[in-house]
Every structure is written in C-alpha cells, then in structure tokens.
C-alpha cells in the first residue's frame, strides 16, 4: 500500500504543465501537493487522485534544482523517500535526494512518462496511431490540395489546378469562357499552394463590385480567411502602429484595384508587400497599347514584376484581340513577350498547322499537305514513323490511335503559349443545361407596377418550384419582400449586400431546404454573385442590366455544369418602356438569353451610345430596329472571327482528358472512403466533443464542459453543423464541409500529435498468441524528415511510423499480431493496476524498449535509400522533360528548371538527415 510521506515527489496526470509536485501534508483521506514551478497548491482525495509517484531508475538522467545533472546508477529508499546515486556530467560521483530534484521537470517523452506513471487510456494511444497513419497518407496523396474545396469535381478545373499549382511560382493566364469557373480554378491553385507551403502571402486584386463575391468564395468554398483592405483599413493599421506598411499586417489580402489608382503611397506599399502569389480578376479591363498604357495596367505591371507567382483571370484571347492578348502575356513574362510585331509573326507560324491539327483531332486520315505541315512542325525523325503508321491501311487500329495520340502530345508540347495560357470552351466541356426564355410584355397600369401582380400570379402558378429573382438594387428587394408578405402572406428569403455573410448563408440555406424552405429568393445584383443555386430551375429577371456580361452572370447562377433541368428564364417588362428596348436588344440582337454571347461586352461597348438613345426614345421603333440589325451584323462577324480563331490545340492542352479524369477518380475514391468519418468520430469522443445527428449525413457538433482541451479547433461556442458529403455541402452552404484538408481536421490532428497524450499506454489482451502473464511492448518509432514545407518532402519520405512488437525474448511479433488485430483484443485496465505493472517490470520493459530502438535503427537506412531513389527518379524525369521541352517551346522558363535542380539538392540533404524518435509505447500483458 502506498505510503504518503512529506517530501515525496509526485506529478499530475491531468496537468503535467505544473511540473514536479512535492507532498507537504497527508491528513485523513486527503493529501496536499505544492507545485513550486507554478506556485500552485492542490488538495487531492486519496484513492481518486490523478497523481503518479515519481520514480527514476538506472540509466535515467535527472536534473537537480541547482541545474546540474545526475546519471542514475542506483536508487535507495529511506523513510519512504528516494535517494539517487550516480555520476554527474563531469564524471564525479554524487547523490541526489528526491527533494532536491528540479521543480520544472516535465514528462513528455513516452519512456519518461511511462516510468513516471503518467499512463494514458488506451483509446488515446489508438488515436495517436491512427493520426500518424493518416498524416503519412495525406503527405503522399497525388491530389493533396485539391480535395478540400466545396466544389463540384469538374475535370477541366481539376486538371488546370493540378497542372499549375504543382509549378514553382506559376505565372499563367486563366481564360476559360464565362461560366466555366475561372474563379474556382484560381482558388484551387491558391489553396493548393498555401496548403503545401509553396506560398504564404497572397494578394487578390479585383474590381470593386466583386470584392465581397471573392470573399464569400474564398471562405465558404475553400476555408480561406482573407482580409479586405480599403483606404479606411490601411489608415487604421497605420494609426494603431501595428505596421509601418499596412500590407505587411496580414498574410492574405483582398482589395479592389481602385485602392491604388488614387494613391501613390498605397501603390508603393503594396509593391513592397513581398507577395508569393498575385491574383488579378477581370484582367482584360487593363488597357494597353504600344503607345501608352492605363494607370491600372501600370499598377498591375509593377506588382507582377515584384511577385513570384501571378494568375491573371481574363477574357478569352479571341475576345481580347491579338493586342489585348499580348498585353496580358507581357505582364507574365516581359522578357519573353517583349515586342508585339514579333509576337504576331510567331503566332502566324502556327496557322498553317491548324488544318493538320483539325484532321488529326477528327480521326480522319491525314492528307499529304497536312502531313507535310506536321513534318515541318515536328521534325522528320520524330514524326515520320508515327505518320506512316497512322496512314498505313495495314496498321492495327490500336497502333493508329497510339500514333495519333503521340502526335497530338508532341504538338501540345510545342504549342506557343500552352504553358502560360489555359482556355476551355463550352463547345468542349459538356454538361450545360438548355435555356428557355419566357417573356411577359405587361401593359402600363397607372401608378402601380404591373410586375408585382404578375409575380404573385407566377408564384402561385409555379407552386412547389424554387424561384430565384434577381434585380439591380437592394431597395427593390426589400420593397418586394414587404409587399409579398403584407399583401399576400408570402414569405420569401432575402439576399443582398446589406446583409452579413452569416445572414446571407441562413437565407440561402432556407431557400435550399427542399421541405420547409422558402419558394422564392429575392436577390440584388451584388448579393447573388458567386452563389450556387443550381437546385432551382426558374430565374425571374425583375429588371435587366445594361451590360450583357452582367446578364450572363445572373443567368449563370442557375446555368452551371451539373444543372440537370432546362432553365426557365422569366423576363417581365412594361410595354413601351426602356426595359422593353433592352429586352429586344438582348434577345433579338444578341440572343443573349438563350445562348452565351462571348462578343456581347465588346458590341455593347461599341454601341452603348446608340443603345442609350434607343432607351431614351422607346417609342421610336425604327431606331430600335436599325440598332438590332446593326447588332446582328456585328455579332455574326464576331462569331465568325471567334470560330476561325478557335485554337483546338490550346483547348486540348487546357484539359487533357485522361489526366483530368484520373484526378477526378482519385478524389472520388477519397470522398467515398469512410476513413475520415471514422477517424473524426474517434477524435470527437476522445476530446469529449458532443456530436449528434442533424439530418441524413449531417451532424451537429457542440463543445461540452468536460472537453479535454480549452477550446476545440474551429468549433465556436454555439457549435456548428457539418457534413462529410460533397453533394450535401454543395446544396447546403450553411453546413461545414469536413474533409482531410478542412482547417478543423488539420488543426485537430496537429493538436493530437503536438500533445504528449496517448504516447504511452498499458493494456491487457486475450489472444491465442498471447499467454496469460506474457509481456509485450508495442513501440511506434517515427522517422521524420525536417524540411521547409515548400519542398513537400512528404511526397517521398512522409512521417513514417515503424511499428515493432517485442516479447521478453526480444523477438519481433508485429507480423504475427498486426496492430488492428491486437487492438481488437485489448481490454481496459485501471491506472493504478497499469502503474503497478510498469513499476514491477520496469527493468524488463526498459530492456525491451532498447531492443526495439536497435531494430528500428537498423530499418532506417533502407527507408532513406528508397526515399532518395524516388526523389532522384521523380526530379530527374521532370528536369529532363522540361529541358527537352525548352528546346521546342520558349515558354519554359529557365527559373523553373533551376528551382527543380535546387529542390533536388535540398531534398537529398534533408532526407539524408532524417531522424528517428520514439513516438509512442504500449505495454501489453496477456490475460
């Protein structure tokens, strides 16, 4: 039976940070402990106290309160107090009474904690083991950085993100046609670069009206918390003294271009921001010509010169025209794109190849003229055998297709701007819905607006259908909501820029609810941006915007890939009004309601004065008819030019289908795997976080008073609702979407591994291979490569767990008893019994731990050699590929190859320096 003697040293199992405690009194059924390191005094009830008696043993190195160290040889006990004898670091013999031990000793190493009696429940050991296993899997995942976004798995987006994000300091144009998700692609690249450590500081510059749209996209889809900077925010930071340069105060900054156009100071400050990645939206509005460039263009040009990675989101090259396209390219690489005439001549070299490419892509035989073009472009030595086999009647079909695929691959590698420009078109990307326009000319009716009774009738006629209504101003939205509610008792959801993000989320969730949700969502222009309402199929355009691009943005809320129903576009307008003029111009001139109109903005810019005149004189039918005819002619010319200028090779390179489908399949496999749900359920249970079912595949998470941490990562006091299902997350944006890349999951895993909890445990087990009383020691050694995150050393040498299971004869039984099988047979044991087992068999356990360490050390060299081999093979192949590519494609930057060579050298050094440490130990006794 334990004696309680003043002067004994004890440690708290629940508060190890208190250091070493000293027993100062034992009265009745209570002991009093003072923790001199913190000045705390605690009273504990005997028999139920979370304390462990501190006993060091032979071979331990202990510290005195004077700061010198003793290497223990023997331990004796006098009057219930321990005395340690051994040698100091200088070799002199010394004696140290336990009362003279340092008060600041803490036990965090598994071996120390085990022998100090700070033994954890077996479930914590299991959690640590599973965390180590999952971390290693995540480090090696080929789709790391692409799995955690609340987005549909669209192959073209995944392909671009994977291709660009894996580069060092990517500098590219994202020029997909409207509706294909350039914003999503940019955010996927950004998310990947931040998660893998390739970027730390990012600046996003967008037009003023799009700031909040981007903020919502970044937060809700990617869990990225950006800070919006405007003049007021900059001044506040300067006045607070937080930073001399306000842009150094935050790592992730979102702002409008207008912040810099009025202030030279802000231009200088943002240019000195030391950014890793710059993203510019609507970059086609930056004006440039050989004679002069706009202030906005010069601002971005200066930023691009000083930023390592640059993503420009822009209109398609055909919309920009050759000069505009060149202006964007020179922002990315002014050394490569230095002269417009040279660029035009280079582009002209590709035109003769276009027909040959068409034949190649169509699957038809390649005629002689096209064959010659391909030989000129690809070279006789490489292309002649492939072309011969392609046109040979006797060649097998699979041989011809293999030759065709190889020729296309060679053409893609040689394509002029294929590495800096990505542009997908609706013509190639399938999955868009049809559009059906329904117009409602309404007669004037005195003072009242005839659109209101029309809307009420429409809501009744479409009872049971979800309807999205968009209009220009928040005031219209609020007036409509009040009218519908007070006059007809119709309750609708509101969504406008005057609401907070949380309020908008709740409104969107109410609208999305298929059972108890609102039938109607009333949106203002800005309030609707960036949201996914594709579960609805009816769009009411209560008024019309002037710009065709803005009209397309409205329709784009429903016209998205994955929309399975025809979209019904309801357009009410008052007869004889300016809105009727606008309606007819959009429909009869541009066909902008039922088809996407890439040339719409350019035509609008050219005809804006004429359109304004027609809207001022809505009764002048001849004027409007002439405008519509002019618009049609311009649209026909623009469409013909777009078709002629269509670059099939560029489209093919922007989404190589086989690679894109492989990425989607890999992510779908991870989505289907129940490993995350099982892991998080175990983690929530260990930390006493309450989880209850909310609805099918959704759960509510709440903190409890009994949690094993002060605050659980990412869990607010009021709790949150979450799902593991991508489809549910897409239709319920108010629910958190938990993935392996979600900040809560990442931070919780970090919390597990950064704590010592779970690094030692004792259990009993009943198994045919374990005799009663048999002693086993299960060790988890961790082989770690400490390297900068940007190197992503985990691809080749992730934190590797070496599990060893030794018996008392030092035999390794890990293959005979895998971890899962042993854990299935483990039985709980109380802490007092666990401590007694360790105390009685300490010397044997210590010897077994030494044996395990020797075995783990023997395994290290082979693991490191394998990792070095994989690193060398992967980097050598990529360096050779880029070097060969550079000979035929000048858009491969020298910097890319040099960075890979430097990364290879650094990785070799860091992997060779990998270290082994004991991560956790579990003592198992047969029963």
N, C-alpha and C positions, 0 to 999 in steps of 0.2 A: 504494500500500500504506500502511496506517495506521501512523504513527509513534507511539511511546509515549514521551511527554516528561513528566518530573515537573512538576507544576503544572497539567496539563490537568484539565478538569472533566468528569466522567462521571456518569451516573445509572443506577441499577439498574432493569432492566425488570421484574424479579420482585419487588423490594422497594422500590417508589417512595417508601415512607414514610421511608426512610433519608435523604432529602434529596439535596443535591448532594455528590458524592464528589470527592476530589482524588487524582490519581495521585501516589504518593510513591516508587514504585520499579518498574522493569521489569527483571527478571533472567531470562535464558534464555527459557523459554516461559511465564513467569508474570508477572503484574502485581499490584501491591499498591495497594489503594484505601483511603483513610481517609474515613469519613463523619463529619465533625465535629459535625453536628447531633445525632448519637446516640452519638458516641464509638466507633463500630464500625470495625474494620479487617477487610477481606476480601481473600483471595488468589484470583485467577482465572486459569485456563489460557487462554492466548492461542489464539484460533481457536474457542473454545467458551464464551465468556463472555457472560452475559446483561446486557451493558452497552451503553449508547449514548453517543456523544460529544455533549456539549452545545454546540450552536452556535446562537446567536441571530442574527437578521437585521434588516435595515432595517424600521423600524416597530414592533419589539418594545419593550416597556417592562420593564426589568430592575432588580433591587434589589441594592444593594451590601451588604457585611457590616456597614457603618455605618448602614444603614437608609434611605439616600437612593436615589432612583430616576433612571434614565437612559433617555431615549427615543432609541433607537439610530438613527443616520444612516448610519454606515459601519462596516465590520468589516475589520481588517487582521490579518495573521498574522506573527509574528516568532519565529523559532526554534521553530516548532511550537506556539506559544501565541497565543491570540486576544486582540486589543485592540479594545474597543468605544468608538466616539466618537459623541457626540451632545449633547443638551441635558438638563439637569436640569429638574425641575418648575418651578423659579423662572426658567427661561429662560437660565441661564448655560451656556456650553459646558463640557464635561467629557470626561474619558477614563477608562475603567474596564477594567483588566486582568482576564482571566477568573479569576485567582487571588483577586481581591477581590470576587467575586460572593458573595451571601449563601449560607450553607450550608443554609438552610432552604427554598430554592426547591424546589417540587414541581410536576410537570406533570400536571394533571388535566383541563385543557380540551383538547378534541380537537385544536385548531390547535396548541397548545403541544406536546402530546405527539407529534404528527405530525412537527413540525420538530425536536423533541429526539431523534427516532429511537426513541421508545417505541411501536413499532408492534405491534399485536396480530394474532394469527392471524385470518384472515377469518371463521372459524366464530364467533368472539366478536362480530364485527360483525353477523352474521346473527342471533345470539341476541338482541342488544340491539334490533335492528329488530323482530323478532317479539314481543319483550316489550312494546315501545311499542305495537304494533298491538293486542295482546290487552288491555292495560290500558285503552286507549281504548274497545274493545268492551265491556268489563266495566262501565265507568263509565256507559255509556248503556243497559245492559240493563234492560228494564222488569221483569225478575224478579230483579234483584240482591237478594241477601239471602235468597232462597227456594230456591236451587239446591243449597246445600252440606250439607244435613242428610241423615242416614242414615234416611230415612223414605219410606214409600210416597207416591206422588203422588196424594193424595186431594183431589178438587176442593173439598170443603167446608172442609178445613183450609187449603188454599192461599188460598181466597177470603177467609176471615177474617183470615189473617195479612197478606195484601196490603192489605186494606181498613183494618185497624187500624194496622199498622206504618208506613204512609205518613203517618199523622197526627202532628202535633206533640203530644208528651206525652199519648199516648192514655190515656183513663180508661174502661174498659169491664168489663162482666160477661161471662165466658165460661161458658155454662150448657148446653152440649151434654149430651144424655143419656149415661149411662155407656157406655163402650166406643167413643165416637166421637172421643176423643183431645183432650180439653181441655189436657192437659199438653203435647202436641205443638204445639197451636196457640199456647200461651203461649210456648213455647221458640222457635218460628219467629218470633214477633213480637220477642222479646228478641234473637235472633240478628241479625235484620234491623236493629234499632235500633242494636246495637253495631257492626255492620259498616259501616253508613252514617254513623256518628258522631252519630246523634240521641241516643244515651245512652252514658255512660261508666261510671257507677256504678249497680249494680243490687243489690237486696236481695230475696231469696226467703224467705218465711216459710211453713213447712209444719208439719203435725202431726209429733211426734217420730218415729213409726214410718216416716214417708215420707221422711225426710232422705236416706237412702242411695239410695232409689229415684230421687229427683231428681238426686242427684249422678251416678248412672250414666247417666240420660237425657241430662243436660247434656253429659257428657264423651263418651260413646260415639256419641250421635246428632248432636251439634252442635259438638263440639270446644271446648266452653266449660269452662274450668277454674275452678270455684267453690271457695271456701274454706269449710269447715264451721266455724261458730262455736258454741261452747258455753261454759259458765262457765270451764272449765279453760283454754280457748284465750284467753279475754278476760283472765284473770289473768296468763297467761304473757306476753302482749303488754304489759300494764301493768308487770309486774315487769322486763321487759327494757328498758323506757324507749323502745321503738320508737315508741309514740304514746300521748298522754295519753288519747285516745278510741280504744279498740281497733278500733272500726268504721271508723276512718279509715286503718287499716293495709292494707286490701285494697279493691280496686275491685269485686269480685264476691263477694258474701257469701250463704251459705245457712245457715239456722238454724231451730230449732223455736220455736214460739210460747212453749213452756214456759220458754225462756231469760229471758223478760221478766216472766212472771207472778209470779216470786218475788223480783224485784229492781227496785226503783225506779231505782237507778243505771243498770242496763242499759237501762231504758226511756228515760231521759233521753239516754243516749249514742247509742242507735240513732236516736232522733228528731233528733239533731244530725248525722246522717251525710251530709247533703247528697246524697240519692239522686236519680237521674234516673228510675228505674223501680222500682216495688214490685210484686211478685207474691205473692199470698196464695192458697194452696191450701186446699181444704175450707172456704171462707169461710162456708158455710151453718151451720157449727157455732158461729159467733159470735152469741151470744144478745143480742137487743134487744127492748125493748118501750117504749111511750110513757112508762111509769112508771120503768123502770130498764134499764140495760144491763150486761152482764157485764164483768168486768175485761179479758177478752180482746178484746171488742168495742172498749172504750175505747182499748186499746193500738193496735189497727189504725187506729182513727179518728184518733188523734193522728199516726200515721205517714202516713196518707193526706192529712192536711191539709198536711204538710210535704214531700210528694213530688210531683214534676211529673206523672209517669205512673203509673197504677195499673191492674193487671189482677187481677181477683178471679175465681178459679175456684170455681164453686158449683154446687149442685143446680139443677134446672130451677125456674122460677118456680112451676109448679104444685105441685112437691114442697114448696117453701118456704112456700106460702101467701102471701096478699097482704101481710101484715105483715112476714113474713120477707123477701119480695122488696123491699119498700120499704126495709127496714133495710140491704140491700146497696147499693141505689141512692143512699141518702143518704151513704154512705161515698165515693162517686164525686163527687157534686155536692150538698153540703148546701144550697146556695143555691137550687138548682132543686127538690130534693126535701126540703122543709122541714117539711111537715105531712102526716100520714098520711091524715086525712079529705079533704084537698084532692086527694091522690093517688088515693084511691078514687073520688072524683067524676070526676076526669079519665079514669080507666080506664073508668068506666061509659059515657062518651061514645062509646067505641069499640065497645061491644057491639052496638048496632043495625046497625053496618056489617058485622058478622060474616057474616050470611046473604048479603048482597050480594057479599061477597068470595068466599064459597063458590061462588056461581053463576058469578062471573067466572072463578074458577080452574078450574071444572069444564068450561068450554067451552060450557055450555048457554046458551040465550037468557036475558037478564036481565029478570025480571018487573018490572012497573010499580012495585011497592012498593020493590023493591031499587034500581030506577033512581032513585027519589026520595031514598033514603038516600045514594046515591053523589053526586047533585047537591048535597045538603046538605053533604056532607063535602068535595067537591072544588070546588064553585062552578059556577054556571051557565055562565059564559063559557068556562071551560076544558073542562068535562066534557060539556056538552050535545052539541056536534058529534060527539064521539067515541062517545057512547052512541047517538046517532041512526044513525051509520054501523054500529055494532055490531049493532043490531036491524033494520037495513034489509034486507029479503029480497033486494033487487036488488044489494046491495053485493057486490063480489067477495070471495072467501074470504080472499085475502091482505090486503085492506083491513080486513076484520073482525078478523083476527088482529093486524094492526098497531094497530088501535084498542084491542083488548083488552090488548095488551102495554103501550101507553101509559097506559091507565087503571091498570093494576097498578103501573106505575112511579110514577105520581102518588100512589097510596095508600101505597106504601112510603116515599116521601119524607115523607109526613105522619104516619107511624106514630109513636106517642108515644115509645117507648123504643128505636126501631130503631137509633139511632146509639150507644147505650150498652149494648145487650144483644144477644148473639148466642147463639142456641139452635137447634141442629139435633137432629132426632129420627131414630130408626131407621126410622120409618114413611116418611120422605122419602129417607133415604140407603140406597141398595141395596148389596148385596154381602156381606151377613152370611150365615154358614152355618146349617144346621139343627142342632139339638141332639137327641141320642138318649140317654135315661137308661137305664142298666143297673144294677139294684140286686142286691145279693148278701146276703140275710139269712144269717148264719152262726151255727150253734149254739155254745153255750159248750163248751169242751173242757178242763176242769180248769185247770191253771196256765198253759198255753201260749196264745198269742194266735192264734186261728184265721185272722186276716187274713194272717199270714205265709205259711202253706202255700197259701192262696188266691192270694196274689200270685205265688208261684213257678209255680203252675199257669197263671195268666193270662199270665205272661211266655212260657211255653212255647207256649201256645195262640196267642199273637199274635206268634210269632217272625217277625222281619223288619219289624215295625211299631215306630215310635218311640212311647214311652210316657212321659208326664210324670206324676210322682207328687208331690202336694203334701200336706204335713201341717203341724201347728202349730209343732212345736219342732225345733231343730237336733239335740237329743239323739236324737229318734226317727229322724231322717235318718241319723245316724251309726250307730245300732244296726242299722237295716235294711241299710245298706251292708255292715257287718261280717257280719251273718247270711247275706246272699245270697252274699257272697264266700267265706266259710269253709265253709258247709254245701253250697252248690250250685255254687260256682265261677263265679258270675255277677258280672261286673264292671260296676258302674254308676257314673255320674257324680254327683258331689255338688255341691250348690249351696245355701249357707246364709250367714247374716250373719257367721259366724265366719271366713269366708274373705276374702282380699283381693280387690279388684276384678280384678286380673290372674288370680288363681286361678279366680274365677268365669268370666272370659272363656274361659279354657282349657277349663273344664268344659263351658260352653255350646258351644264350638267342637267338642269331642269328640262331644257329643250330636248336633250338627248334621251332622257328617260322614256322608254317605249310604252310604259304603262300609265304612270302618273304625271308624265311630263307635259309641258306647255305645247300646244299645237303650233303656236306662232312665235318666232323670234324676230324682234324688231331691232335692226342694226343700223348704225350710222356708217358713213363711209370708212372712217378710220377704224371704228370698233370692230368691223368684220374682217380686217386684214389678218392674214396668216392663220386663220382658223379652219378646222376641218369639219364641215357639215355634210359630208357625202352620204350620210344616212337619210338625208332629205332629198326629195326629187322635184320640189316645186320652189321656184325662185320668183318673187314679186319685185319688179323694179318700179318702186313707187314714184321715182323720178329718174332722169337719165343724166349721167355725167357728160361733160363735153369731150373728154379725151377717150378715144377708142381703147387705149391701154387700160384705162380705169374701168371701162365697161367690161373688158375681158377679165379684169381682176375680180369684179363682182361675180361674174358667171363662174369664174374659177373656184369659188368657194364650194360649188357643187360638181363642176366639171373636172373631176380628178380621176387619175388612174385608180381603178378599183370600184368606181361607181358602176353599179350593175343595172341601173334603170335609166330610161330616157329622161333627160332633164326637161322639165316644162318651164319655159320662161314666160312669165305673165307680165305684159307691158301695157298698163293703162295710161292713157293720155287724153287731154282735153282737146277736142277738135278746134282747129284754128289757132292753136297756141304754139309758142316757141318749142314746146316739148314734142308736138307733132312733127315739126320740121326736123328736130333732132332724131326722132324715131325713124322717119322716112329716109333721112340721110344715112343713118346706121344700117338700116335694113335693105333699102333699095340701092344705095350707093356702094356700101362696103360689105354687105351681107355679114355684118359683124355679130349678129345674134346667134346665127346657126352654124357659123364657121369661124375658126380663129383667123385673125387678119393681121399677119406679121407686118404688112406695109401700112397699117392703119395710122400709126402715130406720125409717120413721115407725110402721108397725104393730109392728115389733119393739120400739121404744121404749115404745109403749103397753102391750104385752102381755108385757114382759120378766118381771115377777114371776110371772105365770101360767105362762109357759114354764119358768121355773126350778122352779116347783112340780111341773110335769109331768115334768121331767127327774129330780127327786128321787124321784118315785114312778112309775117306768116301767111297773110292773105295773097301774097304775090306768088301764085303757083308757077308762073313761067320762070321766075328767078330760081325757084327751088328745083324745077325740072331740069334747068340748064346745069345747076350745081351737081345734081345727081348724075347726069350724063357725063359731065367732066370727071366726076369721082370714079365712075365705072371705067372710063378710058384709062385713067391713071392707075387704077387697081389692076386692070388687065396687063398694062405694061410692066408694072412692078411684079406681078405674079409670074409673068413670063421670064423676067430677069432673074427672079429668085430660083425658078426651075432650072434655067440654063446654068446658073452659078452654083447649083447644088453640088456639094463635094461628097461623093459617095464614100471615098476612102476615109475622109475625116469622120463621117458618121460611123463607119465601121470601126475605126480606131477609138471612138468615144465610148463604145460599148462592145468589146469583144465577147460575143455571146457565151462561148464555152466557159471562159473565166468568170464572167458575171454570174452565170447560173451556178457555178461551183461555190461562189461566195454565198449566194442565197441559200443553197442547200446546207452549207456548213452552219449558218446562223439558225436555220430552221431546226437543225438537229439539236442545237443548244437550247432553243426555245422549248422543244418537246421534252428535253431531259428533266426529270423531276428532282435532280440533284440540288438545285438551288432552293426549292421549296422545303425539301427535307433538311437541308443544312440550316436554313433560317429558323425553321421550327425548333430545332435543337438549340440554336443560339438564343432565341427568344425565351425558351424555357429555362436555360441556364441563368440568364440575367433577370429572370422574373418579370419580363415584359408581357403584358396581357394581350393575347390575340384571340379574337372571336370572329365568327363568320358574319359577313355583311350581306352577301348575296352569292350567287353561284360564281365561284372562282375569285371572289373578292373578300377581303378581311379588314377588320378594324384593329388597329394597334394602339395600345394605351400604356403610358407609364404607370407604375404602381409604387406605393410607399416602400415596398420591400425590394426594389431593384438593387442589383449588385454593383451599380455604378451611380454616380451623382446624376448623370444625365446620359441617356442613350443617344448615340449619334443620329442626328436628323429627325429625332422624334420630339415634336412640340408638346407642351404640357396638355393640350386638349386632345392629343392623339392624331391619327391620320388613317385614311382608308387607302388600301393598296391592292394591286393585283399582280400576278406573275404572267398573265396572259396578254400578249401583244394586241389581239383583236379587241379585248375589253378596254385596254388602255387607250386605244385609238378612238373608241366611241364614248369613253368617259374620261374627259381630260381633267376632271376634278380628283381622280384617283392616281396615286403614285404608281409608277410602273417599276417594280423592283426587278433588276437584272444584276448579273455579276458586276456590272460597271456602275450601278447606281451608287451615289455618294454614301448612302446609309450602309449598304452592303460592304463597300470598300473600307469605310471607317470602322465598321464593327469588326471586320477581320483584322484590321490593324490593332484595334483595341485588345482583341484576344491575344495576339502574338506579342504585343508590347508589354503585357502584364505577365507576371510570373505564375498567375493562377492556372492550374492544370499542368504544370511542368513536373509534378511528382504525385503519384497516387499509389495506393495499396489496395489490392482486391483479392478475393478468393475465387477459385474456379473449380467446377466439377466437369471433368472431361476424361474420356478413356485414356488419353495420352499423359494425363497428369495424375500421379499417385497422390493419395492423401499425405499432407505434410511436405510434399515436394516444393522446393523453392525455385521460382523462375524470376528472371529480371528482364523486362522488355525495355529496350532503350530506343530512343529516336534521336539520332545524330543528324545535324543539319549541315550540309555542305553549301556554303554561301559564297557568292562572288560579289564583292562590294565594288560597284562601278557606277558612274554617272547614269542617271535614268535615260538620257538621250541615246546611250549606246544599246539599250534594250538587251543586256547580256542574258536575260532570262530566256530569250529565244533558243540559246544554245546550252546554257547552264542555269536553269531555274533553281531556286532554293530547293535542294534535293534532300529528301528525307531518307536516311539509311536506317531501316528498322532491323534490330537484332534481338533475338530471344534466346537467352543463355540459361542453361541449368547449372547446378553446382559443380558439375564436371567440366564446365566451360564449353559444352557442346552447343552448337547453334541449331535451334529448333524452329526457326522462322518459317521454313518451307513446310514443315510438318504441321505447324499451328499458325496459319495466316492471322493477321490482326482481326479481321472480321469474325472469324470462327472463334478465336479466343475471347473476344469481347461479348459474343453471344452467350458464352458460358460463364461470364463473370458474375459474381454475386456481391452485393453490397456488404460493407464491413464498417463498423463504427470507428471513430477516430482514435479512441483510447486503445482498442484492440490493434489497430493499424500501427500506432506508435509503439506498442509493446513488441509487435513482430519485428519492427525495424531495430529497436533497441537490443533485443536478444540476439539478432542475427546480423548485426551491423558489420562485423569483420568479414563475414562471408559475402554479404551484399557488396561491400566495398571492393573485394577482390573480383567479383563478377563484373562490376562496372569497369574496372581497369581492363579486364579481358575484352569487354565489349568495345572499349575505346581502341584497343590494339587492333581488333578485327576491322573496325570502321576505318581506321587509318590505312590499313592495307588495301581497302577498296578505293580509296581516294584517287590514286594515280590513274587508274583505268578510266574512271569517270571523267577526269580532267582531260585525258588524252582524247577521249571520244568527243568531248565538247570542243576542244581545239580543232579537231579534224572537221567537225561540222561547220565551225566558224570559217575555217580556211576554204572549205569547198563552196560554201554559200557566197562568200565575198569574192573569191577568185572568179567564180562564174559570172557574177554581176559586173565586176570590173571589166572582165573581158568582153562581156556583151555591150557595155556602154562604150568601151574603147573602139570596138568594131563599128558600133552604131555611129560614133562621132565621125568616122571616115566618110560616111554616106549621108549624114544628117547633121548640119552645123548647129542645130538647136540643142544638142547635148552640150552642156556647159562643162568646161574644164573643172570647175569647182565641184561638180557632182562626183567626178572620178577621184579627185584629190581627197574629198571628205571620206569616201569609202575606203581609200587606202589608209587614211589616218585612223578611221574607226577600226579597221582590221588590226592595226598595230596596237591600239589601245585595248581592244578586246583580248588580244593574245596576252598582253601583260596582266590584265585584271583577272582573266580566267586562270592563268598560271598561279596567281596569288590567292586563289580561293582558300577559305579556311573552314575547318571542321570544328563544331562545338556540340556539346550535349544539350539538346533542346528539351527533352523530357524523359522521365523514367517512371516505370510502373513495376512494382513488386507484386508478384502473383504467387499465392500459396494454394496448393491443392487441398481439396476438402472432400 
